[in-house]
Amino acid sequence: MIDTLINPADTPERQAQKLLQIAHVLMRRVEQITDDSGAAYAQFQRAALLEEQVRERTVDLERALDLLNDSNARLAEANRATEAARQNLANAIETIQEGFALFDADDVLVLCNSRFGIHMLDIRDALKPGLTFAQYVDHVSRSRYLELPEGERPEDWAVQRRRRHQDRHVLFNLRLLRDRWVQVSEHRTADGGTVILQTDVTEIIRLERQERGKMLDDQARVIRATLDHINQGVCIFDERRRLVGWNDRLGSLLAIPVTRFRMGASFPYLLQRFGEEVAFGEGMTAQRLNAWVHGDGPRPPLSFEARRGDAQILDVFAQEMPDRGFVMSFTDVTSERAAIAALSRANETLEARVLERTLALEDALGNAERANASRSRFVAAASHDLLQPLSAAKLFISSIGEDALAPRAREALDKAQNALMSVEDILAALLDISKLESGRAAVSVGPVRMDRLLAQLRDEFAPLAARKGLKLRVVPTGAVVASDPAYLRRILQNLIGNAVRYTARGKVLVGARRRRGMLRLEVWDTGPGIPEEEQDNIFLEFRRLNAPASASEGMGLGLAIVERACALLGHPLGLSSVVGRGTGFLVQVPLAEGAAPAPLPGLRAPLPEARDRIAFVVENDEDLRRAMVLLLEKWGVSVLDAANGEEALSLIDELGILPDCLLVDYQLGDGMTGLDFILRFHAAHGPVPARLITANRMPQVQALCAAAGVEMMMKPIDARALETFLNALPPPR
């Protein structure tokens, strides 16, 4: 009921007044009721309750009124502070020496100071809040105070200005009437608005012009002083080919009086004077020079030679400048040309002397090469002549039955066999050295399995090490390397042999380590060690340290062969040694993982014994032929023998018996080589297993045998190799 009497839209004062009036009316009605039915008391109670509610509502209204008054007071204070801040901002902006304007995020002018647009009086009245940026640009572009570049329209300038407005920061200079300049800088605010500052930079630009003029004057003076002090004659022409600068040296070089040089003189005029005093060198004419000067396109640098009389030579260089002018310089090169001529004459004399000395050196080199070739041929021939009787001696000893000898004779025979083996090793080393030095050594690089090679070397040197009381340990490896199998075996054979030979006690260790695509083969011993000053000398021929041993224990050729063979194969060779503790030799060989290994020389599987075979021996050396016959017959082999190829062919035709194998010497001495005989025999009687026996280790012979499919057996003949060949023959027919 009360809610319907009080209008919520009334002010708090009005609502309180209505409530008080309602309370007084109700109290009067209560006082007028005098019946004793109890209704008056009930109405009194209701009136009391109503008065309490009115009092509470009145308190609430008063509290709300207080809060409202406080809020109004604060709002009024905030409005006063805002107005004060706005006024302070306006005052601060007004004190700025530059023109200032602020556009909001919608490109509408919010405020500006009185200096904004002060340089364009015809648009000052239009610069008021509410102006859009596009309108501002249009006003500026049409201002009569704006000086645009020649050929640019106000519309074009306005388009370009609005396009630059898209950048966050803009800075440019604006040229105005009466040579005044305003720098305009434009920056974006955090809320997307734009701040524009206009700064008068007229005095700064004018001062820069003055300083630039002074600097140019100073540069001109420096250039002038430089031109007058250089040793070249210089003349400078502008884009219209008019003379604008020269130095005194130019007149002295060209012998032209200074009075003929004047500012603004045309190039044809000077060219005429130039031609009277100077003659052009080869390849240059006045017409060509004039065409270069008057060319329309870019001028490439021009260089030519000129002569003044017979005594002076000038080097002329012309080059275009950025403004289409050009510079010409004249340099006196008379002394240089004279020096070059003298140097040329000296070179001719020197070349003649060098040619004479070269011819002498070529003669000496030819003599040295002939001497080296003669030595190589001598070594090869001597080795062949020595290998012939050596092979015969070894075969004779091998043919002696062990049962027919007394113990002391057997001992003497063993010593003789060992001596012959030492001689064979020395001859083989001499041949290797000869081939490596002469450059005739041919290598065949392929994959080599190190496990088989090291196993063979272990079996070969284990008995020798055991006899000396040494422990030989060969660490196995499954690596496959890329090398020549024969030379690699010889390298390791010499290194292990040296280690065993020169180690008195202790052990010899042979192993391999993988290092970055390489396999490092290592041979270590506990020998006496090698002093540092002797480590280079041990690779010389016939050089042995701490070795009072006899020739049967080596002649000091092993390491020389190792060094040359490693150089031939490209395998780096290293040495580490400590005196009194031992020595280690290191050979690095490239890995060849995944490749099929080449067969190692001298490795064959066990084969059954050969008996009841017929062997045909063709050898012109009677002693060697006789020794081979005795050895073969001892093994139960029937032997046919002949001294040369023709005799052998006749014997086959006469007997009508084909042998099971052929053992043929290469040098038969009757015009037919052993290879020729084997090929003729195969052509007449079909393929028969054959071995070409020779001491010739030339690559050409090896190539011929390989092409014919005939294997070689090198002298001195190894009885074990001969037995292996016979055991591999097919069963008798």
GUMARVEX-680885 format. One record per residue (C-alpha): x, y, z; residue in one letter. Coordinates in pm, whole numbers, padded with zeros to 5 digits, always signed. Example, Ala and Ser with C-alpha at 12.3 -4.5 7.8 and 13.67 -1.06 7.14 Angstrom:
<rs>
+01230-00450+00780A;+01367-00106+00714S;
</rs>
This chain:
<rs>
+00000+00000+00000M;+00279+00235+00093I;+00464+00144-00226D;+00164+00260-00428T;+00150+00595-00241L;+00520+00677-00283I;+00645+00748-00631N;+00996+00599-00674P;+01078+00879-00914A;+01038+01139-00638D;+01345+01284-00475T;+01445+01138-00136P;+01329+01460+00035E;+00986+01431-00127R;+00953+01062-00033Q;+01044+01135+00332A;+00785+01417+00343Q;+00510+01186+00215K;+00595+00918+00472L;+00577+01167+00759L;+00241+01295+00636Q;+00105+00938+00616I;+00228+00867+00970A;+00048+01183+01111H;-00278+01089+00938V;-00270+00740+01078L;-00198+00864+01429M;-00494+01103+01420R;-00726+00821+01312R;-00607+00603+01593V;-00677+00878+01845E;-01033+00927+01714Q;-01135+00565+01755I;-01295+00514+02104T;-01474+00180+02077D;-01384-00093+02326D;-01385-00377+02078S;-01002-00396+02061G;-00988-00271+01704A;-00835+00053+01818A;-00550-00125+01985Y;-00486-00332+01675A;-00481-00020+01466Q;-00238+00132+01714F;-00011-00164+01680Q;-00026-00136+01304R;+00046+00231+01324A;+00346+00166+01548A;+00482-00094+01311L;+00422+00135+01018L;+00602+00419+01193E;+00901+00188+01260E;+00913+00091+00893Q;+00883+00455+00792V;+01169+00543+01026R;+01395+00265+00880E;+01311+00371+00526R;+01383+00727+00617T;+01727+00630+00752V;+01803+00437+00435D;+01694+00726+00224L;+01907+00966+00421E;+02209+00732+00383R;+02148+00707+00008A;+02113+01082-00010L;+02447+01123+00166D;+02615+00882-00075L;+02460+01063-00370L;+02581+01395-00241N;+02931+01252-00188D;+02935+01108-00542S;+02820+01440-00685N;+03095+01613-00493A;+03358+01370-00622R;+03225+01398-00978L;+03244+01772-00957A;+03602+01746-00825E;+03695+01506-01107A;+03543+01740-01363N;+03743+02025-01220R;+04063+01810-01228A;+03993+01700-01585T;+03937+02053-01693E;+04254+02160-01517A;+04449+01876-01684A;+04303+01969-02021R;+04398+02327-01965Q;+04746+02226-01855N;+04783+02006-02165L;+04665+02289-02384A;+04907+02526-02214N;+05190+02274-02249A;+05117+02215-02616I;+05094+02587-02669E;+05441+02638-02521T;+05596+02392-02772I;+05806+02578-03027Q;+05698+02345-03304E;+05355+02314-03459G;+05163+02032-03288F;+04848+01845-03391A;+04680+01528-03263L;+04450+01314-03479F;+04252+01029-03322D;+04233+00669-03447A;+03965+00776-03700D;+04201+01040-03846D;+03998+01329-03700V;+04179+01634-03557L;+04142+01640-03177V;+04352+01943-03089L;+04641+02155-03218C;+04842+02452-03099N;+04860+02797-03251S;+05193+02719-03424R;+05045+02434-03626F;+05021+02557-03986G;+05165+02898-03896I;+05374+02894-04216H;+05058+02866-04432M;+04840+03158-04335L;+04578+03077-04598D;+04479+02748-04423I;+04510+02854-04056R;+04135+02907-04013D;+04055+02556-04142A;+04277+02382-03886L;+04018+02318-03614K;+03910+02008-03416P;+03685+01785-03626G;+03896+01829-03943L;+03984+01494-04108T;+04339+01409-04212F;+04240+01385-04579A;+04092+01736-04561Q;+04408+01861-04390Y;+04624+01718-04674V;+04398+01875-04939D;+04428+02217-04772H;+04808+02191-04757V;+04841+02074-05120S;+04638+02378-05243R;+04814+02633-05022S;+04980+02913-05216R;+05273+02899-04971Y;+05373+02545-05074L;+05648+02515-05339E;+05626+02186-05522L;+05908+02033-05730P;+05904+02129-06094E;+05645+01934-06287G;+05455+01802-05981E;+05084+01889-05941R;+04907+01949-05607P;+04688+01643-05667E;+04993+01422-05713D;+05152+01563-05398W;+04834+01496-05199A;+04817+01134-05319V;+05178+01077-05226Q;+05126+01243-04884R;+04825+01024-04801R;+05020+00715-04908R;+05305+00804-04671R;+05051+00847-04391H;+05017+00467-04385Q;+05369+00436-04235D;+05415+00442-03857R;+05685+00709-03878H;+05713+00978-04147V;+05984+01245-04177L;+06031+01489-04468F;+06117+01851-04544N;+05856+02081-04699L;+05972+02373-04911R;+05773+02700-04879L;+05779+03038-05046L;+06074+03274-04998R;+06314+02983-04947D;+06166+02868-04618R;+06168+02506-04503W;+05953+02311-04256V;+06039+01964-04133Q;+05726+01751-04085V;+05747+01445-03859S;+05453+01212-03812E;+05424+00936-03549H;+05156+00688-03449R;+05029+00668-03088T;+04951+00350-02896A;+04573+00383-02957D;+04615+00431-03333G;+04613+00810-03334G;+04861+01033-03511T;+05085+01312-03379V;+05224+01565-03629I;+05511+01802-03547L;+05612+02093-03774Q;+05960+02239-03716T;+06104+02542-03892D;+06446+02430-04026V;+06508+02726-04256T;+06814+02850-04069E;+06959+02501-04044I;+06929+02440-04420I;+07071+02782-04503R;+07362+02719-04266L;+07423+02380-04427E;+07431+02550-04767R;+07690+02793-04646Q;+07900+02520-04494E;+07866+02311-04809R;+07975+02607-05018G;+08276+02661-04795K;+08356+02292-04809M;+08332+02291-05188L;+08557+02594-05203D;+08803+02421-04973D;+08782+02104-05181Q;+08840+02305-05494A;+09151+02459-05338R;+09271+02114-05224V;+09205+01968-05567I;+09386+02257-05729R;+09684+02216-05498A;+09682+01842-05563T;+09671+01887-05940L;+09961+02132-05924D;+10176+01892-05720H;+10120+01561-05896I;+10363+01444-06161N;+10090+01397-06420Q;+09935+01643-06659G;+09558+01664-06601V;+09276+01841-06785C;+08907+01834-06691I;+08611+01888-06927F;+08244+01936-06838D;+07942+01767-06996E;+07957+02016-07287R;+08319+01921-07358R;+08448+02256-07235R;+08775+02290-07044L;+08706+02366-06676V;+09035+02272-06509G;+09400+02187-06575W;+09739+02197-06404N;+10074+02345-06497D;+10230+02002-06554R;+10002+01955-06857L;+10160+02245-07046G;+10515+02126-06974S;+10440+01770-07085L;+10268+01876-07407L;+10500+02175-07470A;+10191+02395-07515I;+10211+02754-07383P;+09986+02827-07087V;+09824+03107-07283T;+09662+02849-07510R;+09473+02706-07212F;+09166+02911-07124R;+08850+02837-06927M;+08569+02721-07152G;+08790+02622-07444A;+08631+02347-07651S;+08789+02008-07688F;+08826+02026-08071P;+09036+02342-08025Y;+09268+02165-07780L;+09272+01852-07996L;+09405+02061-08283Q;+09680+02204-08062R;+09744+01858-07923F;+09794+01715-08272G;+10048+01982-08360E;+10282+01878-08080E;+10206+01508-08015V;+10179+01200-08238A;+09934+00924-08148F;+10062+00576-08076G;+09959+00254-08245E;+09583+00190-08246G;+09478+00553-08175M;+09389+00837-08412T;+09246+01186-08373A;+08919+01064-08527Q;+08883+00780-08277R;+08959+01011-07981L;+08712+01270-08109N;+08445+00999-08152A;+08499+00889-07792W;+08461+01245-07664V;+08140+01314-07863H;+07980+00973-07800G;+07617+00975-07684D;+07626+00659-07471G;+07841+00575-07169P;+08211+00615-07245R;+08434+00323-07145P;+08777+00414-07003P;+09024+00493-07280L;+09399+00434-07264S;+09658+00490-07535F;+10016+00596-07591E;+10143+00917-07749A;+10487+01047-07843R;+10623+01401-07839R;+10914+01401-08073G;+11154+01110-08055D;+11256+01151-07693A;+10934+01153-07487Q;+10663+00887-07446I;+10331+00975-07280L;+10074+00735-07136D;+09726+00890-07181V;+09420+00782-06983F;+09068+00925-07027A;+08766+00844-06810Q;+08409+00970-06794E;+08274+01143-06480M;+07922+01095-06338P;+07801+01428-06487D;+07906+01320-06841R;+08220+01527-06820G;+08558+01356-06851F;+08914+01372-06725V;+09233+01312-06923M;+09569+01244-06762S;+09913+01243-06926F;+10200+01051-06764T;+10562+01065-06879D;+10666+00698-06909V;+10985+00756-07106T;+11207+00626-06824S;+10981+00326-06763E;+10981+00233-07131R;+11361+00265-07141A;+11385+00046-06829A;+11150-00210-06984I;+11358-00215-07300A;+11675-00263-07096A;+11504-00531-06891L;+11389-00700-07210S;+11744-00703-07340R;+11861-00838-07004A;+11587-01103-07017N;+11697-01208-07362E;+12052-01243-07235T;+11928-01424-06927L;+11704-01651-07133E;+11999-01741-07349A;+12204-01823-07040R;+11911-02015-06889V;+11866-02205-07215L;+12234-02288-07218E;+12222-02400-06856R;+11899-02592-06920T;+12058-02779-07208L;+12354-02860-06986A;+12120-02980-06712L;+11923-03185-06962E;+12246-03348-07075D;+12339-03417-06713A;+11988-03547-06642L;+12004-03766-06951G;+12337-03902-06840N;+12198-03965-06491A;+11889-04135-06632E;+12104-04347-06862R;+12328-04434-06570A;+12025-04518-06358N;+11876-04726-06639A;+12210-04899-06687S;+12225-04969-06316R;+11869-05101-06319S;+11945-05321-06618R;+12265-05434-06453F;+12083-05515-06129V;+11812-05701-06319A;+12063-05887-06535A;+12291-05961-06242A;+11996-06076-06037S;+11880-06299-06319H;+12228-06445-06364D;+12252-06502-05988L;+11903-06643-05958L;+11971-06908-06220Q;+12247-07091-06024P;+12068-07009-05698L;+11756-07186-05821S;+11968-07481-05933A;+12145-07497-05595A;+11816-07489-05403K;+11663-07757-05623L;+11975-07977-05597F;+11963-07950-05218I;+11590-08024-05215S;+11648-08334-05432S;+11888-08491-05181I;+11712-08759-04985G;+11724-08714-04609E;+11779-09084-04545D;+12104-09085-04743A;+12278-08829-04523L;+12461-08858-04195A;+12351-08620-03916P;+12650-08390-03961R;+12592-08381-04337A;+12225-08308-04276R;+12327-08019-04049E;+12565-07882-04310A;+12294-07917-04574L;+12046-07723-04358D;+12300-07447-04313K;+12360-07436-04685A;+11982-07419-04741Q;+11957-07129-04492N;+12245-06949-04659A;+12080-06986-04998L;+11752-06850-04855M;+11941-06547-04716S;+12097-06486-05057V;+11750-06515-05212E;+11610-06258-04968D;+11894-06016-05041I;+11848-06052-05416L;+11473-06003-05383A;+11532-05689-05174A;+11778-05555-05432L;+11524-05614-05707L;+11252-05442-05506D;+11475-05140-05440I;+11569-05125-05807S;+11204-05131-05919K;+11088-04877-05660L;+11368-04633-05745E;+11331-04666-06121S;+10955-04607-06108G;+10885-04935-06290R;+10698-05085-05998A;+10336-05151-06091A;+10070-05180-05824V;+09728-05339-05842S;+09512-05197-05564V;+09215-05403-05453G;+09038-05524-05140P;+09260-05730-04906V;+09134-05928-04605R;+09360-05858-04313M;+09265-06170-04114D;+09416-06404-04373R;+09723-06187-04429L;+09799-06155-04058L;+09738-06528-04003A;+09991-06613-04275Q;+10250-06374-04130L;+10192-06517-03781R;+10255-06870-03905D;+10563-06753-04095E;+10735-06573-03806F;+10615-06776-03506A;+10894-07041-03536P;+11164-06772-03572L;+11033-06583-03268A;+11010-06904-03065A;+11373-06989-03144R;+11477-06650-03003K;+11256-06690-02695G;+11027-06404-02799L;+10650-06390-02761K;+10489-06304-03095L;+10129-06186-03061R;+09919-06106-03368V;+09582-05948-03281V;+09324-06066-03538P;+09102-05821-03728T;+08822-05873-03977G;+08888-05547-04162A;+08919-05530-04540V;+09159-05268-04677V;+09229-05124-05022A;+09591-05194-05117S;+09817-05402-05335D;+09820-05745-05163P;+10178-05832-05263A;+10332-05501-05156Y;+10124-05482-04837L;+10241-05831-04744R;+10602-05732-04817R;+10568-05417-04599I;+10436-05609-04300L;+10679-05896-04362Q;+10976-05657-04343N;+10844-05475-04035L;+10774-05797-03843I;+11103-05949-03957G;+11294-05642-03837N;+11114-05650-03502A;+11197-06017-03447V;+11554-05976-03571R;+11650-05681-03348Y;+11458-05773-03031T;+11671-05972-02786A;+11400-06044-02528R;+11041-05959-02458G;+10770-05964-02722K;+10654-05843-03063V;+10295-05719-03097L;+10114-05686-03432V;+09767-05531-03444G;+09534-05283-03616A;+09319-04984-03510R;+09032-04823-03703R;+09068-04446-03737R;+08822-04236-03946R;+08791-04456-04250G;+09148-04584-04218M;+09306-04894-04066L;+09632-04825-03883R;+09855-05133-03889L;+10098-05135-03596E;+10411-05343-03524V;+10557-05292-03173W;+10863-05453-03018D;+11056-05436-02690T;+11392-05394-02860G;+11668-05139-02795P;+11477-04849-02951G;+11597-04594-03207I;+11752-04258-03104P;+11566-03957-03240E;+11867-03837-03441E;+11883-04175-03619E;+11513-04217-03695Q;+11545-04069-04045D;+11862-04266-04126N;+11715-04610-04065I;+11521-04584-04392F;+11845-04555-04592L;+11980-04854-04782E;+12230-05076-04600F;+12182-04881-04276R;+12160-05097-03959R;+12167-04973-03600L;+12302-05182-03312N;+12343-05469-03556A;+12674-05654-03556P;+12489-05942-03722A;+12605-06119-04034S;+12467-06072-04383A;+12247-06377-04330S;+12041-06167-04091E;+11980-05888-04340G;+12167-05611-04517M;+11956-05316-04396G;+11725-05303-04701L;+11397-05394-04531G;+11300-05048-04404L;+11416-04882-04727A;+11175-05110-04914I;+10899-05035-04661V;+10939-04658-04702E;+10939-04670-05082R;+10652-04916-05102A;+10440-04705-04865C;+10514-04396-05074A;+10419-04585-05391L;+10088-04700-05242L;+10012-04368-05067G;+10008-04531-04722H;+10138-04288-04453P;+10423-04441-04252L;+10490-04342-03891G;+10752-04425-03630L;+10743-04406-03250S;+11043-04517-03047S;+11187-04482-02697V;+11549-04582-02641V;+11567-04881-02410G;+11193-04955-02427R;+11114-05042-02787G;+10989-04923-03125T;+10658-04908-03307G;+10599-04873-03683F;+10256-04744-03796L;+10114-04782-04148V;+09776-04625-04237Q;+09576-04809-04504V;+09230-04701-04632P;+08940-04931-04545L;+08746-05104-04822A;+08445-05235-04632E;+08201-05448-04826G;+08439-05531-05115A;+08539-05880-05215A;+08897-05941-05099P;+09173-06024-05343A;+09358-06351-05296P;+09679-06325-05099L;+09999-06441-05262P;+10123-06779-05146G;+09799-06889-04975L;+09648-07214-05096R;+09432-07480-04943A;+09596-07816-04869P;+09604-08038-05178L;+09671-08410-05227P;+10021-08523-05325E;+10108-08538-05694A;+10242-08865-05834R;+10245-09039-06170D;+10250-08705-06352R;+10447-08620-06665I;+10617-08281-06648A;+10790-08115-06944F;+11084-07893-06836V;+11213-07647-07097V;+11520-07465-06959E;+11834-07351-07143N;+12047-07349-06825D;+12176-07705-06800E;+12244-07701-06423D;+11903-07560-06336L;+11734-07803-06575R;+11919-08094-06421R;+11829-07982-06066A;+11460-07954-06156M;+11465-08300-06314V;+11624-08453-06003L;+11372-08286-05769L;+11070-08383-05979L;+11186-08743-06014E;+11237-08756-05635K;+10866-08669-05601W;+10768-08949-05839G;+10709-08728-06141V;+10817-08844-06487S;+11016-08572-06660V;+11075-08474-07022L;+11332-08200-07068D;+11462-07985-07352A;+11707-07694-07382A;+11495-07470-07609N;+11155-07433-07768G;+11225-07586-08106E;+11382-07893-07948E;+11084-07929-07714A;+10829-07910-07998L;+11025-08166-08201S;+11046-08400-07901L;+10668-08387-07848I;+10605-08461-08213D;+10856-08748-08208E;+10729-08915-07889L;+10361-08847-07940G;+10315-08814-07561I;+10147-08511-07408L;+10274-08402-07064P;+10046-08319-06770D;+10216-07982-06716C;+10474-07746-06863L;+10758-07579-06669L;+10914-07334-06915V;+11187-07075-06867D;+11112-06731-07012Y;+11455-06663-07168Q;+11528-06970-07382L;+11796-06798-07591G;+11694-06930-07936D;+11472-06640-08049G;+11164-06802-07894M;+11056-06697-07548T;+10901-06935-07302G;+10564-06757-07347L;+10589-06805-07725D;+10652-07177-07671F;+10355-07220-07437I;+10122-07041-07680L;+10245-07256-07975R;+10209-07570-07766F;+09853-07479-07666H;+09766-07399-08026A;+09896-07737-08146A;+09793-07968-07860H;+09530-07789-07655G;+09547-07629-07310P;+09789-07789-07067V;+09864-07645-06717P;+10181-07438-06746A;+10406-07216-06543R;+10641-06959-06692L;+10960-06960-06481I;+11154-06634-06485T;+11361-06391-06283A;+11229-06099-06493N;+10998-05892-06277R;+10922-05630-06540M;+10553-05519-06550P;+10551-05574-06927Q;+10624-05944-06883V;+10356-05975-06618Q;+10106-05800-06847A;+10186-06036-07137L;+10141-06342-06916C;+09815-06209-06775A;+09684-06144-07126A;+09777-06498-07234A;+09631-06656-06918G;+09968-06803-06815V;+10080-06782-06453E;+10437-06701-06353M;+10674-06870-06107M;+10956-06642-05999M;+11319-06746-05961K;+11475-06863-05742P;+11227-07146-05757I;+11067-07235-05425D;+11034-07612-05395A;+10713-07571-05193R;+10556-07354-05464A;+10654-07610-05727L;+10505-07892-05521E;+10183-07694-05471T;+10151-07646-05847F;+10194-08016-05911L;+09946-08112-05640N;+09686-07889-05801A;+09706-08073-06136L;+09398-08271-06241P;+09412-08653-06203P;+09618-08842-06466P;+09432-08937-06781R;
</rs>
